[in-house]
Amino acid sequence: MTQPATDHTARLMDGAALARRIVDEAAATAAGITSRTGAAPCLATVLVGDDPASVTYVRMKRNRCARAGIESRHVALPAGVTTAELVDTVTGLSEDPSVHGILLQHPMGRHIDERAAFEAIAPGKDVDGVTTHAFAAMAFGLPGFVSCTPGGIMRLLDAHDVDLAGKHAVVVGRSAILGKPAGMLLLGRDATVTYCHSRTRDLAAHVREADVLVAAVGRPRFIGGDAIKPGAVVIDAGYNEGNVGDVDFDTARRRASLITPVPGGVGPMTIAVLLSQTVRAAAHQESLRR
Ligand SMILES: Nc1nc2c(c(=O)[nH]1)N[C@@H](CN(C=O)c1ccc(C(=O)N[C@@H](CCC(=O)O)C(=O)O)cc1)CN2
């Protein structure tokens, strides 16, 4: 993996192109389900409040669904909704046989118990991989739905033939739907995983040791390229305002062997995995009804 640190530019991992292929596959599966059952796979999207970034992400998800022949049923709740009301809404969708998958957009507001809200999603409809059930299955290496961004990261690594066994993967960030599951998935592929976070001492020293770096802190250009090990694979899962990642791309690409751009890297993969898992959920629910 060693590369000279000068006169070098990393190869881009084109998440947008790979996402298009995954969405095309999902569209073909959706078409089959629709012709067999007379009803398209259906994703319920639940949005609390009107945070502009969340509004945009949910709109993007619904647009991609429409293009893939997946119905999306949107539930917009006021910012002041209580946890109990949100749980009731999600429980109703979990019990509705015409809904195959549920997406509850995060963040939901500081007054909401997000864990309680996520846990109201029936495991079979948790196409966003946010429940304890999904996390445990993923951690044990059992089949199930994975959290979409970490799932997208793994698909990007596989598409670029990145061999993870024995490699040192450093995950910067420990959120329940990104950093933590990303580290577990890498561990499941025999990487040696270090988690770093806001209380980590001398972050740069850890980053320097990373063969594979996953940046998921949510702070623009937080990780400078100078700390990146020459030849490292750099996955930037940051989605900060202005489409800026967590890694300083211009300096990082001079040292990395492979790097995801922002935009066009991990972001589109997140949505592609959501659609792919939605049609899988619909196909599974259809098989149970036969
Ligand atoms: N319940 C969930 N909430 C959130 C998730 C999630 O997976 N499940 N992820 C993030 C944000 N997110 C999806 O919700 C997301 C972020 C960015 C993108 C994306 O495609 N970005 C583009 C650029 C955006 C643009 O063109 O405006 C890119 O990187 O190319 C998709 C999804 C938070 N919440």
The ligand as an SDF file (V2000), in Angstrom:
LIG
                    3D

 34 36  0  0  0  0  0  0  0  0999 V2000
  -32.7050    7.7810    9.4210 N   0  0  0  0  0  0  0  0  0  0  0  0
  -31.5840    8.2740    8.8680 C   0  0  0  0  0  0  0  0  0  0  0  0
  -31.2450    9.5510    9.0900 N   0  0  0  0  0  0  0  0  0  0  0  0
  -30.0970   10.0150    8.5330 C   0  0  0  0  0  0  0  0  0  0  0  0
  -29.2830    9.2060    7.7170 C   0  0  0  0  0  0  0  0  0  0  0  0
  -29.6690    7.8640    7.5090 C   0  0  0  0  0  0  0  0  0  0  0  0
  -29.0000    7.0600    6.8110 O   0  0  0  0  0  0  0  0  0  0  0  0
  -30.8340    7.4380    8.1000 N   0  0  0  0  0  0  0  0  0  0  0  0
  -28.1610    9.7220    7.1170 N   0  0  0  0  0  0  0  0  0  0  0  0
  -27.8380   11.1160    7.2240 C   0  0  0  0  0  0  0  0  0  0  0  0
  -27.9740   11.9620    6.0020 C   0  0  0  0  0  0  0  0  0  0  0  0
  -28.4360   11.3550    4.7580 N   0  0  0  0  0  0  0  0  0  0  0  0
  -29.5820   10.6330    4.7250 C   0  0  0  0  0  0  0  0  0  0  0  0
  -30.4980   10.7470    5.4370 O   0  0  0  0  0  0  0  0  0  0  0  0
  -27.8060   11.6650    3.5300 C   0  0  0  0  0  0  0  0  0  0  0  0
  -26.8020   12.5990    3.4380 C   0  0  0  0  0  0  0  0  0  0  0  0
  -26.2400   12.9370    2.1980 C   0  0  0  0  0  0  0  0  0  0  0  0
  -26.6930   12.3100    1.0540 C   0  0  0  0  0  0  0  0  0  0  0  0
  -26.1730   12.6530   -0.3030 C   0  0  0  0  0  0  0  0  0  0  0  0
  -26.4530   11.9520   -1.2530 O   0  0  0  0  0  0  0  0  0  0  0  0
  -25.4340   13.7290   -0.4420 N   0  0  0  0  0  0  0  0  0  0  0  0
  -24.9610   14.1360   -1.7430 C   0  0  0  0  0  0  0  0  0  0  0  0
  -24.9320   15.6190   -1.8440 C   0  0  0  0  0  0  0  0  0  0  0  0
  -26.2480   16.2540   -1.5080 C   0  0  0  0  0  0  0  0  0  0  0  0
  -26.7700   17.1960   -2.5540 C   0  0  0  0  0  0  0  0  0  0  0  0
  -26.5360   16.9530   -3.7270 O   0  0  0  0  0  0  0  0  0  0  0  0
  -27.4430   18.1290   -2.1400 O   0  0  0  0  0  0  0  0  0  0  0  0
  -23.5720   13.5520   -1.9940 C   0  0  0  0  0  0  0  0  0  0  0  0
  -22.8370   13.2810   -1.0130 O   0  0  0  0  0  0  0  0  0  0  0  0
  -23.2480   13.3780   -3.1540 O   0  0  0  0  0  0  0  0  0  0  0  0
  -27.6800   11.3590    1.1520 C   0  0  0  0  0  0  0  0  0  0  0  0
  -28.2240   11.0470    2.3700 C   0  0  0  0  0  0  0  0  0  0  0  0
  -28.5620   11.8630    8.3120 C   0  0  0  0  0  0  0  0  0  0  0  0
  -29.7510   11.2920    8.7490 N   0  0  0  0  0  0  0  0  0  0  0  0
  1  2  1  0
  2  3  2  0
  2  8  1  0
  3  4  1  0
  4  5  2  0
  4 34  1  0
  5  6  1  0
  5  9  1  0
  6  7  2  0
  6  8  1  0
  9 10  1  0
 10 11  1  0
 10 33  1  0
 11 12  1  0
 12 13  1  0
 12 15  1  0
 13 14  2  0
 15 16  1  0
 15 32  2  0
 16 17  2  0
 17 18  1  0
 18 19  1  0
 18 31  2  0
 19 20  2  0
 19 21  1  0
 21 22  1  0
 22 23  1  0
 22 28  1  0
 23 24  1  0
 24 25  1  0
 25 26  2  0
 25 27  1  0
 28 29  2  0
 28 30  1  0
 31 32  1  0
 33 34  1  0
M  END
$$$$
